[in-house]
């Protein structure tokens, strides 16, 4: 029973209609109950105050391994993976993560299944079963998870920072774990990992260190009795909270310059200082203030100056890893090649900016402005999915007092210049750690980080050296930002005359189409605007596509110092390349959106090429293409799959080949040609009246299509481009094999794709139901049992309205050919499961899918993306969900079986399969032996993708 329901006024957004209640069970488990009568999903998250800092010496990754093992089975529900099966089959998902001082377990599920799901979930904290058999298998999953991180610069650099810290401090540890730390080394010492795992759980997991959030559509009383009933049996051993006092960095770890060799092309500077954790002053928010200023991108900011000098392509600043005992403030700067040669000047300018902040004192008007932005952001926050919501709150519960569980640190309200100054003065040359990464350091380092193998060297950078860099840095006009004109002051909700359920075609001309959807659901002062410039000349060759990419990136570059203020105020924009031109997106508070839109449109209309910025952007684009080879093998396989299936696509290798030869004048010639013929497909939604929407698009048309010398002419009917999809042959298996692009990557990958049909409500629901039923058994068999690899998914695929299903698996243990055969073996095994399914099970799955389809959009952005996809693909089925639910209600089990037998069953006469196999360095022998094997009947080995595409028919487009 609950012993504590002391009434605490939990601060919540003004617009939030949900009800909250804090209770404490008799076993000291603290719980937050959330009642949301409007929700379509229930969710729960358990945050346990035990993380990787608790790992025993010599068993690195044990806390993370426990997070993997806990979900396998429990005494009450002993069938392995039955929890995941239950959740998946009832429209939900489940996951967990391990942090330094906490481990978080969570799930969501359809509303009518919450009680049983919660019971299954609770049992893991009452009596889990961690079988010996599962232990060995799951160590392999942890190892596979670590394998995928080994060549990731983010993981490598994070561990290098830990490595250069006090060995006796838990921050120094390797927290993921691998085969070596959880199997080989313990065995060598006579240690039984499973016994250590059980001991770790018994000694450390205690109800008083746990915080639970339960989110349901029921009343608070109903949720309370449910939670009391399910969770009060969790053992409370009254553990005191785990404390890790002391600082991870001593004087020998400060005033250092570390040169490190990354995997990817590009240069980065990470400047890090140990500071007083701002959690101790979260009502003041010192790091929010300092991060806002040091990371600002407006005129006079550090980034603005570095960009103007051509030295930096990106900059971020703020608090990094922190606990209540220690914290780091980080400034991360993406350097250009020129910036790489001016590292000392850049560090000098950073310290000059910090000095400017020290001399300016803490500005009350900036604090007030930030408070206003935070206040509006909190009270008008978008509703997010319950699963994400509960995870954030349960983690907050470990850190903040109950009244701030929802707010966390997001509402700084105390003005305390002394505290801000204190942390500002901690950003000193005496306390700095500089991490500088570049391929240029290859062969010039003398040390290797043990867990990831990162090559590095360390030298001293004392305060007088940095003082010298400040003195010799160029004299630039660094200054504080100006007041932000984009902060919204009118947050009123417009009256909607027409309660339109779906978007309507508001206006149509030879220049544009405008779809409009007023907000009738969310009642927030926000809007969403999308303008798609369909420019046929933009993607006619690899050169034009690269130039269009540089064009879009240059526009963002030019607008940055102006639009950054809008971004700070909660009004975001983007300009990005599409398959047939480029698109402009604006999303955020509607009050000042029109001002930003007009500025963006004006910049496009008056586009000019600044040679210095062209060179920087071109350099960045080249690096992006060069870094393609360092993508995860499964991402490479998905790329080849798209290249094979999509008709109008240029390979990245062609684009990389043309890039170095392009000059600023090529873009100056190309931009007006690209814009010379265009059609604008527009979508406007949210807190905007239809006259405003029309006037916005009228303005855009006037800028581009009117006047004596219009920038654009309308498209000829023959110029409307659509992306069509290759039609695979019935009864055929196609196979494309390729060596992984990174010779040092041990991972191989497979995408096993089955093409099924062109968008059709009845066929869609059959395919979706198959995926819902097969998803968890596939995961259980191919990952949990066979341990083929950590990345292991079965999912739908939709290419411009052409539907299918794909298995995506990445592995170091087996080659793609073997994995392909295991996918086929799974499908054979699944066949019998489908035939044996009872009518009740079938109905339960159908109802779960119906519930998933009827799930309401949670916010304007989510709704807009749904409708925009219908517009973009030309399907225009705005009532898709209702129509598919109607089709589902009529579907019989026999029809599903027939659909499976015709389209998915191994050997089906209509089945169309494409296997894309990417071979890592462990499995190259398999690739070579495959070449000499006899080709199976009805199998085509694709050698040249473009010859293959030319020989295949295409599906019709919906546009």
ZIRA-V203512 format. One record per residue. N is the residue number from 1. RES is the residue in three letters. OMEGA is omega in radians with two decimals (* if undefined). Layout:
N;RES;OMEGA
N;RES;OMEGA
This chain:
1;UNK;3.08
2;UNK;3.08
3;UNK;-3.10
4;UNK;2.93
5;UNK;-3.10
6;UNK;-3.00
7;UNK;3.09
8;UNK;3.10
9;UNK;-3.14
10;UNK;-3.10
11;UNK;3.13
12;UNK;-3.13
13;UNK;-3.13
14;UNK;-3.06
15;UNK;-3.03
16;UNK;-3.12
17;UNK;-3.11
18;UNK;3.09
19;UNK;-3.09
20;UNK;3.04
21;UNK;3.07
22;UNK;3.01
23;UNK;3.03
24;UNK;-3.13
25;UNK;-3.10
26;UNK;3.10
27;UNK;3.10
28;UNK;3.04
29;UNK;3.11
30;UNK;-3.04
31;UNK;2.95
32;UNK;3.11
33;UNK;3.12
34;UNK;3.11
35;UNK;-3.13
36;UNK;-3.08
37;UNK;-3.08
38;UNK;-2.99
39;UNK;3.06
40;UNK;-3.13
41;UNK;2.95
42;UNK;-3.12
43;UNK;3.05
44;UNK;3.07
45;UNK;3.06
46;UNK;3.09
47;UNK;-3.12
48;UNK;-3.07
49;UNK;3.12
50;UNK;-3.12
51;UNK;-3.03
52;UNK;3.06
53;UNK;3.14
54;UNK;-3.12
55;UNK;3.07
56;UNK;3.09
57;UNK;3.12
58;UNK;3.05
59;UNK;-3.11
60;UNK;3.12
61;UNK;-3.07
62;UNK;3.13
63;UNK;3.12
64;UNK;3.13
65;UNK;3.09
66;UNK;3.10
67;UNK;3.08
68;UNK;-2.98
69;UNK;-2.96
70;UNK;-3.05
71;UNK;-3.04
72;UNK;-3.05
73;UNK;3.07
74;UNK;-3.12
75;UNK;-3.11
76;UNK;3.14
77;UNK;-2.94
78;UNK;-3.09
79;UNK;-3.06
80;UNK;3.10
81;UNK;-3.09
82;UNK;3.09
83;UNK;-3.13
84;UNK;3.13
85;UNK;-3.11
86;UNK;-3.11
87;UNK;-3.08
88;UNK;-3.10
89;UNK;3.12
90;UNK;2.95
91;UNK;-3.04
92;UNK;3.08
93;UNK;-3.10
94;UNK;3.12
95;UNK;3.13
96;UNK;3.02
97;UNK;3.12
98;UNK;3.09
99;UNK;-3.08
100;UNK;-3.08
101;UNK;3.11
102;UNK;2.99
103;UNK;-3.04
104;UNK;3.14
105;UNK;-3.05
106;UNK;3.08
107;UNK;2.87
108;UNK;-3.04
109;UNK;3.07
110;UNK;-2.92
111;UNK;-3.07
112;UNK;-3.08
113;UNK;-3.00
114;UNK;-3.04
115;UNK;-3.13
116;UNK;3.13
117;UNK;-3.12
118;UNK;3.13
119;UNK;3.13
120;UNK;-3.13
121;UNK;-3.09
122;UNK;-3.07
123;UNK;3.13
124;UNK;-3.12
125;UNK;3.13
126;UNK;3.13
127;UNK;3.11
128;UNK;3.05
129;UNK;3.11
130;UNK;-2.99
131;UNK;-3.13
132;UNK;-3.10
133;UNK;-3.13
134;UNK;-3.09
135;UNK;-3.10
136;UNK;-3.11
137;UNK;-3.03
138;UNK;3.01
139;UNK;3.12
140;UNK;3.12
141;UNK;3.10
142;UNK;3.14
143;UNK;3.13
144;UNK;3.09
145;UNK;3.12
146;UNK;3.14
147;UNK;-3.10
148;UNK;-3.12
149;UNK;-2.96
150;UNK;-3.10
151;UNK;3.11
152;UNK;-3.10
153;UNK;-3.12
154;UNK;3.12
155;UNK;-3.08
156;UNK;-3.08
157;UNK;3.09
158;UNK;-3.13
159;UNK;3.12
160;UNK;3.10
161;UNK;3.11
162;UNK;-3.10
163;UNK;-3.13
164;UNK;3.09
165;UNK;-3.06
166;UNK;-3.08
167;UNK;-3.09
168;UNK;-3.13
169;UNK;-3.09
170;UNK;3.08
171;UNK;-3.07
172;UNK;-2.94
173;UNK;2.96
174;UNK;-2.91
175;UNK;-3.07
176;UNK;-3.03
177;UNK;3.07
178;UNK;-3.09
179;UNK;-3.09
180;UNK;-3.04
181;UNK;-3.05
182;UNK;-3.14
183;UNK;-2.99
184;UNK;-3.07
185;UNK;3.10
186;UNK;-3.14
187;UNK;-3.13
188;UNK;3.14
189;UNK;-3.12
190;UNK;-3.14
191;UNK;3.12
192;UNK;-3.05
193;UNK;-3.10
194;UNK;3.12
195;UNK;3.13
196;UNK;3.12
197;UNK;-3.14
198;UNK;-3.14
199;UNK;3.13
200;UNK;-3.14
201;UNK;-3.10
202;UNK;-3.02
203;UNK;-2.95
204;UNK;-3.11
205;UNK;-3.13
206;UNK;-3.04
207;UNK;-3.09
208;UNK;3.09
209;UNK;-3.06
210;UNK;3.07
211;UNK;-3.07
212;UNK;2.96
213;UNK;3.09
214;UNK;-3.01
215;UNK;-3.05
216;UNK;3.10
217;UNK;3.14
218;UNK;3.08
219;UNK;3.12
220;UNK;-3.13
221;UNK;-3.12
222;UNK;-3.14
223;UNK;-3.11
224;UNK;-3.10
225;UNK;3.09
226;UNK;-3.10
227;UNK;3.14
228;UNK;-3.11
229;UNK;-3.01
230;UNK;-2.90
231;UNK;-3.04
232;UNK;3.13
233;UNK;3.10
234;UNK;-3.06
235;UNK;3.03
236;UNK;3.11
237;UNK;3.06
238;UNK;3.14
239;UNK;3.00
240;UNK;-3.12
241;UNK;3.13
242;UNK;-3.12
243;UNK;3.11
244;UNK;-3.06
245;UNK;3.08
246;UNK;-3.11
247;UNK;3.13
248;UNK;-3.09
249;UNK;3.02
250;UNK;-3.05
251;UNK;-3.10
252;UNK;3.14
253;UNK;-3.14
254;UNK;-3.09
255;UNK;3.11
256;UNK;3.02
257;UNK;-3.08
258;UNK;3.06
259;UNK;-3.07
260;UNK;-3.13
261;UNK;3.13
262;UNK;3.04
263;UNK;-3.04
264;UNK;3.02
265;UNK;3.11
266;UNK;-3.12
267;UNK;-3.13
268;UNK;2.97
269;UNK;3.02
270;UNK;-3.14
271;UNK;-2.96
272;UNK;3.04
273;UNK;2.92
274;UNK;-3.12
275;UNK;2.99
276;UNK;-3.11
277;UNK;-3.08
278;UNK;3.05
279;UNK;3.14
280;UNK;-3.13
281;UNK;-2.97
282;UNK;3.09
283;UNK;3.11
284;UNK;3.12
285;UNK;-3.08
286;UNK;-3.09
287;UNK;3.06
288;UNK;3.12
289;UNK;-3.09
290;UNK;3.12
291;UNK;3.12
292;UNK;-3.07
293;UNK;-3.10
294;UNK;-3.14
295;UNK;-3.10
296;UNK;-3.11
297;UNK;3.12
298;UNK;-3.12
299;UNK;3.14
300;UNK;-3.12
301;UNK;3.10
302;UNK;-3.10
303;UNK;3.14
304;UNK;-3.12
305;UNK;-3.13
306;UNK;3.13
307;UNK;-3.13
308;UNK;3.11
309;UNK;-3.13
310;UNK;-3.04
311;UNK;-3.05
312;UNK;3.11
313;UNK;-3.14
314;UNK;3.11
315;UNK;3.02
316;UNK;-3.12
317;UNK;3.10
318;UNK;-3.13
319;UNK;3.12
320;UNK;-3.14
321;UNK;3.13
322;UNK;2.93
323;UNK;3.11
324;UNK;-3.10
325;UNK;-3.09
326;UNK;3.13
327;UNK;3.08
328;UNK;2.96
329;UNK;-3.05
330;UNK;2.94
331;UNK;-3.12
332;UNK;-3.10
333;UNK;3.03
334;UNK;-3.06
335;UNK;2.93
336;UNK;3.08
337;UNK;3.13
338;UNK;3.13
339;UNK;3.11
340;UNK;3.13
341;UNK;-3.11
342;UNK;-3.10
343;UNK;-3.07
344;UNK;3.11
345;UNK;-3.09
346;UNK;3.10
347;UNK;3.11
348;UNK;3.14
349;UNK;3.09
350;UNK;-3.13
351;UNK;3.06
352;UNK;3.13
353;UNK;3.09
354;UNK;3.11
355;UNK;3.10
356;UNK;3.13
357;UNK;3.13
358;UNK;-3.10
359;UNK;-3.09
360;UNK;-3.03
361;UNK;-3.13
362;UNK;-3.05
363;UNK;-3.11
364;UNK;-3.09
365;UNK;3.12
366;UNK;3.09
367;UNK;-3.13
368;UNK;-3.14
369;UNK;3.11
370;UNK;3.12
371;UNK;-3.13
372;UNK;3.13
373;UNK;-3.12
374;UNK;-3.13
375;UNK;3.13
376;UNK;-3.13
377;UNK;-3.12
378;UNK;-3.02
379;UNK;3.11
380;UNK;-3.11
381;UNK;3.08
382;UNK;2.99
383;UNK;3.11
384;UNK;-3.10
385;UNK;-3.12
386;UNK;-3.09
387;UNK;3.12
388;UNK;-3.11
389;UNK;-3.08
390;UNK;3.13
391;UNK;3.13
392;UNK;-3.09
393;UNK;-3.09
394;UNK;3.06
395;UNK;3.08
396;UNK;-3.06
397;UNK;3.13
398;UNK;-2.92
399;UNK;-2.97
400;UNK;3.00
401;UNK;-3.00
402;UNK;-3.09
403;UNK;-3.10
404;UNK;-3.12
405;UNK;-3.14
406;UNK;-3.04
407;UNK;-3.03
408;UNK;-3.13
409;UNK;-2.94
410;UNK;3.12
411;UNK;3.12
412;UNK;-3.05
413;UNK;-3.11
414;UNK;3.07
415;UNK;-3.11
416;UNK;-3.07
417;UNK;-3.08
418;UNK;-3.10
419;UNK;-3.14
420;UNK;3.11
421;UNK;-3.11
422;UNK;-3.12
423;UNK;3.10
424;UNK;-3.14
425;UNK;3.04
426;UNK;3.10
427;UNK;-2.99
428;UNK;3.05
429;UNK;-3.10
430;UNK;-3.03
431;UNK;-2.96
432;UNK;2.98
433;UNK;-3.11
434;UNK;3.09
435;UNK;-3.03
436;UNK;-3.08
437;UNK;-3.14
438;UNK;3.04
439;UNK;-3.10
440;UNK;-3.12
441;UNK;3.13
442;UNK;3.13
443;UNK;-3.10
444;UNK;-3.10
445;UNK;-3.10
446;UNK;-3.12
447;UNK;3.10
448;UNK;3.08
449;UNK;-2.92
450;UNK;-2.99
451;UNK;-3.09
452;UNK;3.11
453;UNK;3.14
454;UNK;3.10
455;UNK;-3.12
456;UNK;2.99
457;UNK;-3.10
458;UNK;2.99
459;UNK;-3.11
460;UNK;3.02
461;UNK;-3.04
462;UNK;-3.01
463;UNK;-3.10
464;UNK;3.07
465;UNK;-3.11
466;UNK;3.06
467;UNK;3.11
468;UNK;3.13
469;UNK;3.11
470;UNK;-3.10
471;UNK;-3.06
472;UNK;3.13
473;UNK;-3.09
474;UNK;3.12
475;UNK;-3.14
476;UNK;-3.10
477;UNK;3.08
478;UNK;3.06
479;UNK;-3.12
480;UNK;3.11
481;UNK;3.08
482;UNK;3.12
483;UNK;-3.00
484;UNK;-3.09
485;UNK;-3.06
486;UNK;-3.14
487;UNK;-3.06
488;UNK;3.08
489;UNK;3.09
490;UNK;-3.10
491;UNK;-3.10
492;UNK;-3.14
493;UNK;-3.10
494;UNK;3.06
495;UNK;3.13
496;UNK;3.12
497;UNK;-3.10
498;UNK;3.08
499;UNK;-3.08
500;UNK;-3.14
501;UNK;-3.09
502;UNK;3.07
503;UNK;3.06
504;UNK;3.08
505;UNK;-2.98
506;UNK;3.10
507;UNK;-3.11
508;UNK;3.07
509;UNK;3.11
510;UNK;-3.11
511;UNK;-2.99
512;UNK;2.98
513;UNK;3.09
514;UNK;3.00
515;UNK;-3.04
516;UNK;3.11
517;UNK;3.11
518;UNK;3.14
519;UNK;3.08
520;UNK;-2.99
521;UNK;-2.87
522;UNK;-3.13
523;UNK;3.05
524;UNK;-3.09
525;UNK;-3.05
526;UNK;3.12
527;UNK;-3.14
528;UNK;-3.13
529;UNK;3.11
530;UNK;3.08
531;UNK;-3.11
532;UNK;3.10
533;UNK;3.11
534;UNK;-3.07
535;UNK;-3.03
536;UNK;-3.12
537;UNK;-3.03
538;UNK;-3.05
539;UNK;-3.06
540;UNK;3.10
541;UNK;3.05
542;UNK;-3.14
543;UNK;-3.06
544;UNK;3.14
545;UNK;3.11
546;UNK;3.13
547;UNK;3.11
548;UNK;3.09
549;UNK;3.14
550;UNK;3.10
551;UNK;-3.11
552;UNK;-3.11
553;UNK;3.09
554;UNK;3.11
555;UNK;3.12
556;UNK;-3.13
557;UNK;-3.11
558;UNK;-3.06
559;UNK;-2.89
560;UNK;-3.02
561;UNK;3.11
562;UNK;-3.03
563;UNK;3.11
564;UNK;3.12
565;UNK;3.12
566;UNK;-3.14
567;UNK;3.11
568;UNK;-3.08
569;UNK;3.06
570;UNK;3.08
571;UNK;-2.98
572;UNK;3.09
573;UNK;3.07
574;UNK;3.02
575;UNK;-3.07
576;UNK;-3.12
577;UNK;3.02
578;UNK;-3.12
579;UNK;-3.07
580;UNK;3.13
581;UNK;3.12
582;UNK;3.14
583;UNK;3.09
584;UNK;3.12
585;UNK;3.00
586;UNK;3.13
587;UNK;-3.14
588;UNK;-3.11
589;UNK;-3.05
590;UNK;-2.99
591;UNK;-3.07
592;UNK;-3.07
593;UNK;-3.10
594;UNK;-3.14
595;UNK;-3.12
596;UNK;-3.13
597;UNK;-3.10
598;UNK;3.10
599;UNK;-3.13
600;UNK;-3.12
601;UNK;3.13
602;UNK;3.14
603;UNK;3.13
604;UNK;-3.08
605;UNK;-3.08
606;UNK;-3.05
607;UNK;3.03
608;UNK;-3.11
609;UNK;3.03
610;UNK;-3.00
611;UNK;-3.10
612;UNK;3.14
613;UNK;3.10
614;UNK;-3.10
615;UNK;-3.11
616;UNK;-3.10
617;UNK;3.11
618;UNK;3.12
619;UNK;-3.14
620;UNK;-3.13
621;UNK;3.10
622;UNK;-3.13
623;UNK;3.10
624;UNK;3.14
625;UNK;-3.14
626;UNK;-3.10
627;UNK;3.11
628;UNK;-3.07
629;UNK;3.11
630;UNK;3.06
631;UNK;3.08
632;UNK;3.13
633;UNK;-3.14
634;UNK;3.09
635;UNK;3.08
636;UNK;-3.13
637;UNK;3.12
638;UNK;3.10
639;UNK;-3.14
640;UNK;3.14
641;UNK;3.12
642;UNK;-3.12
643;UNK;3.13
644;UNK;-2.99
645;UNK;-3.03
646;UNK;-2.98
647;UNK;-3.02
648;UNK;3.09
649;UNK;3.11
650;UNK;3.12
651;UNK;-3.11
652;UNK;-3.12
653;UNK;3.10
654;UNK;-3.10
655;UNK;3.12
656;UNK;-3.12
657;UNK;-3.08
658;UNK;-3.01
659;UNK;-3.03
660;UNK;-3.05
661;UNK;-3.09
662;UNK;-3.12
663;UNK;-3.13
664;UNK;-3.09
665;UNK;3.08
666;UNK;3.13
667;UNK;3.14
668;UNK;3.11
669;UNK;-3.01
670;UNK;-3.01
671;UNK;3.13
672;UNK;3.11
673;UNK;-3.13
674;UNK;-3.08
675;UNK;-3.01
676;UNK;3.06
677;UNK;-3.10
678;UNK;2.98
679;UNK;-3.07
680;UNK;3.04
681;UNK;-3.00
682;UNK;3.08
683;UNK;3.11
684;UNK;-3.08
685;UNK;3.02
686;UNK;-3.01
687;UNK;-3.06
688;UNK;3.11
689;UNK;-3.01
690;UNK;3.11
691;UNK;3.11
692;UNK;-3.11
693;UNK;-3.14
694;UNK;-3.09
695;UNK;3.08
696;UNK;-3.07
697;UNK;3.06
698;UNK;3.12
699;UNK;-3.12
700;UNK;3.10
701;UNK;-3.13
702;UNK;-3.11
703;UNK;-2.99
704;UNK;-2.97
705;UNK;-3.05
706;UNK;3.12
707;UNK;-3.08
708;UNK;3.12
709;UNK;-3.05
710;UNK;3.13
711;UNK;-3.08
712;UNK;2.92
713;UNK;3.09
714;UNK;3.13
715;UNK;2.90
716;UNK;3.12
717;UNK;-3.11
718;UNK;-3.01
719;UNK;-3.11
720;UNK;-3.06
721;UNK;3.00
722;UNK;3.11
723;UNK;-3.12
724;UNK;-2.99
725;UNK;3.14
726;UNK;3.13
727;UNK;3.13
728;UNK;-3.09
729;UNK;3.13
730;UNK;3.11
731;UNK;-3.07
732;UNK;2.98
733;UNK;3.09
734;UNK;-3.11
735;UNK;3.07
736;UNK;-3.11
737;UNK;-3.06
738;UNK;3.05
739;UNK;3.08
740;UNK;-3.03
741;UNK;-3.14
742;UNK;-3.04
743;UNK;-3.13
744;UNK;3.12
745;UNK;-3.13
746;UNK;-3.08
747;UNK;2.94
748;UNK;3.14
749;UNK;3.09
750;UNK;2.84
751;UNK;3.13
752;UNK;-3.01
753;UNK;3.08
754;UNK;-3.13
755;UNK;-3.02
756;UNK;-2.99
757;UNK;3.03
758;UNK;-3.03
759;UNK;-3.12
760;UNK;-2.99
761;UNK;-3.05
762;UNK;3.13
763;UNK;3.12
764;UNK;-3.04
765;UNK;3.08
766;UNK;3.13
767;UNK;-3.11
768;UNK;-3.14
769;UNK;3.06
770;UNK;-3.11
771;UNK;-3.14
772;UNK;-3.08
773;UNK;-3.01
774;UNK;-2.99
775;UNK;-3.07
776;UNK;3.06
777;UNK;3.13
778;UNK;3.12
779;UNK;-3.11
780;UNK;-3.06
781;UNK;-2.97
782;UNK;3.09
783;UNK;-3.03
784;UNK;-3.06
785;UNK;-3.05
786;UNK;3.11
787;UNK;3.14
788;UNK;3.12
789;UNK;-3.09
790;UNK;3.10
791;UNK;-2.94
792;UNK;-3.08
793;UNK;2.98
794;UNK;-3.08
795;UNK;3.05
796;UNK;3.03
797;UNK;3.14
798;UNK;3.09
799;UNK;3.11
800;UNK;3.08
801;UNK;3.08
802;UNK;-2.95
803;UNK;3.08
804;UNK;-3.12
805;UNK;-3.13
806;UNK;2.96
807;UNK;3.10
808;UNK;-3.08
809;UNK;3.08
810;UNK;-2.99
811;UNK;2.94
812;UNK;-3.02
813;UNK;-3.09
814;UNK;3.10
815;UNK;-3.07
816;UNK;3.13
817;UNK;3.12
818;UNK;-3.11
819;UNK;3.11
820;UNK;-3.14
821;UNK;3.12
822;UNK;3.06
823;UNK;3.12
824;UNK;3.13
825;UNK;3.11
826;UNK;-3.11
827;UNK;3.09
828;UNK;-3.13
829;UNK;-3.09
830;UNK;3.14
831;UNK;-3.10
832;UNK;3.11
833;UNK;-3.10
834;UNK;-3.13
835;UNK;-3.06
836;UNK;-3.08
837;UNK;3.12
838;UNK;3.13
839;UNK;3.11
840;UNK;3.13
841;UNK;3.13
842;UNK;-3.12
843;UNK;-3.14
844;UNK;3.12
845;UNK;3.12
846;UNK;-3.13
847;UNK;3.11
848;UNK;-3.13
849;UNK;3.09
850;UNK;3.12
851;UNK;-3.14
852;UNK;-3.11
853;UNK;-3.09
854;UNK;3.13
855;UNK;-3.10
856;UNK;3.02
857;UNK;-3.05
858;UNK;-3.12
859;UNK;-3.05
860;UNK;-3.09
861;UNK;-3.13
862;UNK;3.12
863;UNK;-3.07
864;UNK;3.12
865;UNK;3.14
866;UNK;-3.09
867;UNK;-3.12
868;UNK;3.13
869;UNK;3.10
870;UNK;-3.12
871;UNK;-3.07
872;UNK;-3.09
873;UNK;3.11
874;UNK;-3.11
875;UNK;3.05
876;UNK;3.13
877;UNK;-3.07
878;UNK;3.12
879;UNK;-3.06
880;UNK;-3.00
881;UNK;3.13
882;UNK;-3.12
883;UNK;-3.14
884;UNK;3.07
885;UNK;3.12
886;UNK;3.12
887;UNK;-3.13
888;UNK;-3.08
889;UNK;-3.13
890;UNK;-3.00
891;UNK;3.08
892;UNK;3.13
893;UNK;-3.13
894;UNK;3.13
895;UNK;3.10
896;UNK;-3.14
897;UNK;3.13
898;UNK;3.10
899;UNK;3.12
900;UNK;-3.08
901;UNK;-3.11
902;UNK;-2.93
903;UNK;-2.94
904;UNK;-3.11
905;UNK;3.13
906;UNK;3.11
907;UNK;3.13
908;UNK;-3.01
909;UNK;-3.11
910;UNK;-3.00
911;UNK;-3.14
912;UNK;-3.04
913;UNK;3.01
914;UNK;3.07
915;UNK;3.06
916;UNK;-3.04
917;UNK;3.09
918;UNK;-3.02
919;UNK;3.05
920;UNK;-3.02
921;UNK;3.12
922;UNK;-2.93
923;UNK;-3.10
924;UNK;3.12
925;UNK;3.11
926;UNK;-3.11
927;UNK;-3.12
928;UNK;-3.13
929;UNK;3.12
930;UNK;-3.10
931;UNK;-3.08
932;UNK;-3.12
933;UNK;3.08
934;UNK;-3.13
935;UNK;3.14
936;UNK;3.09
937;UNK;-3.13
938;UNK;3.12
939;UNK;3.08
940;UNK;3.06
941;UNK;3.13
942;UNK;-3.13
943;UNK;3.13
944;UNK;-3.06
945;UNK;-3.00
946;UNK;3.02
947;UNK;-3.14
948;UNK;-3.09
949;UNK;-3.12
950;UNK;-3.06
951;UNK;-3.02
952;UNK;3.03
953;UNK;-3.13
954;UNK;2.96
955;UNK;3.05
956;UNK;3.12
957;UNK;3.07
958;UNK;-3.05
959;UNK;*
